[in-house]
């Protein structure tokens, strides 16, 4: 009885819930240990240091690789990291699509008078350097969060709970994690849940994580460092465009950013349609994930 509670007799592996739990313990333990090690070497490590994001990306990669290899008994690339020829297409398309999403949100707010006093940074090399640093940070965040949430966690949830329940639980989990961000509220949490589905759909529609990674990188980069909004409650010190926000927070997003504005909802729905078209127009992968109906 105890053995079947721990082990799935069908494939002689730990059940999905135990695999996820052990993976989380491994990830947390490695992250804490690595941070303590860096602090011991450097003396201090500011929360905004780029090393933190490099650390998280490295730790997530190692933890996912170990868990995938020895707990899941599958390959690392089977999470949706294969097909390098398609990878760049998906990443760049996702990056551009998110840029278009952020531009539509900005343009809509500008047209409605929510955004005012717009100023554009002079494009000299010294001014662009902080933006390039922020681009690197958004690349690292987009990569490791998609590997973590839509890679290991979601795909093990699908094995344990089935597709529909796993999608719902994964979306709620993503919303709950971001509910702890600065300036978060009920509306921002609900919209983060919608963004979680957007990223999940990228994986389900293409069979790979690359589109979701590209969209995650693009959205974080364009809404914050380019258009000057807060990104999930975090405001960057540098941005290509600066502006003032007026009006109620449910329209402007306030200090949380566009992910707390109802104006973002139709933009996300439009992006889902564009992603569906993109996925249907590109070559299918050898091992496609389960698909949501419709």
N, C-alpha and C positions, 0 to 999 in steps of 0.2 A: 504493500500500500504506500509506504513512504517513498519507495523507489519510483513508483509511477507518478507520485505527486511532484517529484523533482525531475524525473527523466521522462521524455516523450518516447514511449516504446516504439513508435512508428519510425523514428530516425535515430534513436539512441543518442539524443542530445538533451541538454538541460532545456526545460521548458522556457518559452520566450520571456516570461516575466522574470525568471531567475537570471537569464542572460542579461537583460536590461539592468537589473539591480547590480550585478557584478560589474558590468561595464561602467555604470555611474560611480560606483565605489572606486574603481580603477582610475577613472577620469579625475575625480575629485582628489584622490590621494596623490596622483602624479602632479596635478596643477598646484596643490598646496606645497608639495615637496620642492617643485621647481621654483616657485616663488620664494620660498624660504632660502633656497640655495642661492638665487640671484641676489637677494637682500644681504646675505652673508658676504657675498663677494663684492657687491657694489656699495653696501652700506645703507642705501635707501633705494626705493623704486616707486616713483610717483605713479598714481593710477592712470595718468594720461600718457605715460611713457610708451613709445612704440614697442619696446621690449615685451610689454605685457601681452600685446596682440600677437607678436611673433611666438611668444611662449604658448599661448592658448592654441594657436594653429598647430604647432609642433606636438604639443601634448595630445590634442584631439586626434591628430593623424596616427600617432603611436598607439593611443588607447583603442581607437577604432580598428586599427590593423590587428592588434593582439586579440581583441574580443572577436573580431570577424574570423580570424584564423583558428583560434583555439576554442572558442565558445560556440560560434555559429558553424564552424567547420566549413567555411566557404572562403572564397578569395576576396581580397580587398576591393578589386575592381568590379566585383559582382554587385556592389552597392549602387552602381550606375556611373562608374568612373572609367568606362572603357571607351572605345571608338574615338581615338585622338583626332582623326580627320574631321569628325563631326563636332568635336568638343569646342574648337575655336569658333565655329559657326554659331553654335548655341550660346556660348558665352558672350560673344560680341553682339548677337541679336538681342539677347536678354538685357545686356548693358544699355543698348540703344533704346530698347522698348521702355525700360525704366526711366531713361532720360526724357523720352517723349512724355511719359506719365507725369513726371515732375514738372515739365514745361507746361503741360496743359493745366495742372493745378495752379502753378504760378500765374499763368496768363488769365485764368478764370478769376483768381483773386484780384489781380490787377484790374481787370475789367469791371469788377464789382466794387472797386474802391477799398477792398480789404487790405491790399498792399499799397503803400505809398512811400514817398521819399526814397525812390529807388536810386541807388548809386552803383556803378560798375567799376570794379578794381582795374587800374591801369595794368595792361598785360606785359609788365617787364619781368625779367628773370627773377629778381629778388622777391617780387610779390607772388610769383607762381610757385616758388620753392615750398612754402607751407602747404599749398594745394596738392602738390605731388606727394608730400608726406602723408596727407590725409587720404589720398587715393590708395597708397600702399596699405594704410590701416583698414580702409573699407574692403580692399581685396582680401585681406587676412580674415576679417570678420565674416564676410560673405562666404568664404570658403569653409571655415571651420563650423559656422552655425548650420550651414546646409548639410555638411558631412555628419554633424551631430544629430540634428533634428529630423531632416528628411532622408538622411542616410541611415545611420544605425538605429535610432529610436523608432522612427516610423516603420521601417521595413520589418523590424522584429515585432512591432505591435500588429502589423498586418498578419504575420504568421500566427500570432497568439490569439488575436481577437477577430480576425476577418477584416476585410477592406473598409467597409463603411464605418464600423465602430472605431477602428484604428484612426481613420481620418478625423472623426469627431473628437476623439480623445487627444490626438496630436494637436489639433487646432486649439483646443481649450488649454492644453499644457503650455503652448507657445504664448497664448494670451496671458495666462497666469504668471509666467516668468517675466513678461514685460510689464505686468501690473505693478511690479516693484520698482520700476524705473522712476526717475524724478518727474514730477508733474503729471503722472498717470492718473486716469480717472475711468469711470465706467465706459464712456464713449470710446476713449483711446483703446481700452482693452478689447472692446467688441470689434473695433476696426483692425486691431492686430490679429485677432482671430481670422478675420477676412483675408488679411495678408498671408497668414499661415496657409490658408486654402489655396491662395494664388501660387505659393511656392510648391505646395504638394501637387497641384495640377501640373506644374512644369515637369515634375518627375513622372507623374502618371501618364501624361500626354506623350512624352518623348522616350520614356524608358531609361533616361539618364538624368544625372543631377546637374549637368552643365548649364542648361537653360535657367534653372532656379538659382544656381550660383551667380550667373551673369546678371540676372534681375536683382538679386540681393545686393551685389556690389554696386550696380548702377543706381538703384533707388537710394541707398545710403549716401552715395557720392553726390548725386545731383540734388537731392533735397537739402543736404547740409552744405558741403563745401562750395557748391555751385550757386544754388538759388538762395542760400542764406537762411533756410528754415532750421528750427531745431529738429534733430533726428531721434525719434523715440525718447524724447525728454532731455536729450543731450545737445547742447549748443556749442558749435565749434567757434574758436576764437577768430578763425580766418574763413572768409568765403569770397567767391568771385563777385557776388551781388549782395549788397546790404539793403535793408529796407525796414520800414516800420509796419506793424500790424495793427489794424483797428477792427472793431466789431466784436461780436460774441465769440468765445473760444470754440463753440461747436461749428462755427463757420471758418474761422481763421486757423484753428488747431492750437492756438495759444502757445504756451511754453513747451508743449509736447511735440508740436510739429504737425504736418499735414495728416499724419496717421490718427489725429484726433479731430479731423474736419470731415463733415458729411459730404463736402464737395469732392472728396477723394473716392467715395463709394462708386459713382458711375465710371470713374476713370479705371478703377480696378476691374469692374465688370467688362468694360471695353477691352482691357488688356487680356482678359480670359479668352475673349473671342479671337483676338489677334494671335494668341498662343495656340489656340486650336487650329487656326489656319496654318501657322508655321509648322506645327507638328505633322499635319496632314500632307505638307508639301515637301518634306524631307525624307530621306531613306529611313526605314524602320530598323531597329536594332535587333540583334539575334535573340536576346532574352528580354522581352518586354515585360514590364510589371503588370499587375492587375489593373484593369481600367474601370473607372467609374462609368456608369451608364450615361448615355446622352452625348 
